[in-house]
Amino acid sequence: MKAKWNTKYTTIAIYSFIVICCSIIFYLMASEFNSFKIKINKSLAVLNPFIIGFAIAYLLNFFLKFYEEKILNLKFFKSLKPKSKRGLGLLFTYTTVFLLLCLFFTFVFPQLTASIVGLANDIPHYINDISKSLDNFMNNLNINDEYINIAVDKWNDFVNYTIKFITDLIPMIGNLLKSIASSIWNIILGLIISIYMLIDKEKFFALSKKVTCSLFSEPTADRIFELTHRSNNIFGKFLSGKILDSFIIGILTFIVLSIFKMPYTVLVSFIVGITNIIPFFGPFIGAIPSFFIILFVSPIKSLWFLLIILIIQQIDGNIIGPKILGDSLGISAFWILFSLLVTGKLFGLVGMVIGVPLFTLIYSIIKDIVEVRLKKKGLPSETSDYM
């Protein structure tokens, strides 16, 4: 006898079975999260050269576009074929990056290393001198011994923490260089992969577009293309602009600190320039350790340093930054702060760098959805209309 299935209950049963299976899989993943994470990391390790290659290609594409659109469009290069123009653009791009790396490792890196080693060796002497000066100052004030002991204990805690931090700094840098050296093969492979990606970037774009059109309906495919272009526009403008902005701030800081004859000029300028890539918190993250580095040498100069950094950051925030970045973010300071705190907690330093453009993309998508739904209901889409 043939069984008669009720379509409604069959559908409910299938969906229930799928939900139960997904719940079991989620429970197993959550209960064995560490082992699952290790397996995922091992699987992703195979793709490391391609991930590194994509990252290098994405960043170097800014140089390539500049050479192809600005330099190779001059009359002298007009007769070149597209393949020859691409090859020449790649040669200019990788030569530029190679020269920048050579300049860094020839002039900046040795001074950075010497500054860090010198700082680690001199810190105990600086702390000893400051301790003696504080003891004399406290004795001249005739303060109660109980308060003096509390102040001394707090100072000793700060001294011990500082010495531990400086002592651990050199091994930390050594471990960082060791990890970079151990990944050198992946970096070399990534460099080679990046060349192939940039040579045939239009072909890769066309291939991904072809696959997307085959898998999705035309409206969905168009939406995916629009979001892809929007993502590239947001991340591209932000990363390229922020790197250029940070480079200018690092150079400007180096020039000003050199004029004022600040100690550890190269190290402090490097810290300020690197941390400036992080929006909002970057100036504070760079200024605080730099302040203490200068404080150990000269308390007066450390106060001048804070004033100099404040002026430089005002120049960056009101003149240099807007000129380079423009309104590439398009979100308020509150959402920038929110995105930094969330992504920084989840992904660390990398999250703080890419968190703002990532949140800007998510924010723009949600805004589009909300505005479309409001228009369908015949309601105004401007926020000011609801105030």
Stockholm file with secondary structure:
# STOCKHOLM 1.0

chainA/1-387         MKAKWNTKYTTIAIYSFIVICCSIIFYLMASEFNSFKIKINKSLAVLNPFIIGFAIAYLLNFFLKFYEEKILNLKFFKSLKPKSKRGLGLLFTYTTVFLLLCLFFTFVFPQLTASIVGLANDIPHYINDISKSLDNFMNNLNINDEYINIAVDKWNDFVNYTIKFITDLIPMIGNLLKSIASSIWNIILGLIISIYMLIDKEKFFALSKKVTCSLFSEPTADRIFELTHRSNNIFGKFLSGKILDSFIIGILTFIVLSIFKMPYTVLVSFIVGITNIIPFFGPFIGAIPSFFIILFVSPIKSLWFLLIILIIQQIDGNIIGPKILGDSLGISAFWILFSLLVTGKLFGLVGMVIGVPLFTLIYSIIKDIVEVRLKKKGLPSETSDYM
#=GR chainA/1-387 SS CCCCCCHHHHHHHHHHHHHHHHHHHHHHHHHTHHHHHHHHHHHHHTTHHHHHHHHHHHHHHHHHHHIIIIITTSGGGTTSCHHHHHHHHHHHHHHHHHHHHHHIIIIIHHHHHHHHHHHHHHHHHHHHHHHHHHHHHHHHHTCCHHHHHHHHHHHHHHHHHHHHHHHHHHHHHHHHHHHHHHTHHHHHHHHHHHHHHHHTHHHHHHHHHHHHHHHSCHHHHHHHHHHHHHHHHHHHHHHHHHHHHHHHHHHHHHHHHHHTTCTTHHHHHHHHHHHTTSTTTHHHHHHHHHHHHHHHHCHHHHHHHHHHHHHHHHHIIIIIHHHHHTTSSCSCHHHHHHHHHHHHHHHHHHHHHHHHHHHHHHHHHHHHHHHHHHHHTTCCCCGGGGC
#=GC SS_cons         CCCCCCHHHHHHHHHHHHHHHHHHHHHHHHHTHHHHHHHHHHHHHTTHHHHHHHHHHHHHHHHHHHIIIIITTSGGGTTSCHHHHHHHHHHHHHHHHHHHHHHIIIIIHHHHHHHHHHHHHHHHHHHHHHHHHHHHHHHHHTCCHHHHHHHHHHHHHHHHHHHHHHHHHHHHHHHHHHHHHHTHHHHHHHHHHHHHHHHTHHHHHHHHHHHHHHHSCHHHHHHHHHHHHHHHHHHHHHHHHHHHHHHHHHHHHHHHHHHTTCTTHHHHHHHHHHHTTSTTTHHHHHHHHHHHHHHHHCHHHHHHHHHHHHHHHHHIIIIIHHHHHTTSSCSCHHHHHHHHHHHHHHHHHHHHHHHHHHHHHHHHHHHHHHHHHHHHTTCCCCGGGGC
//
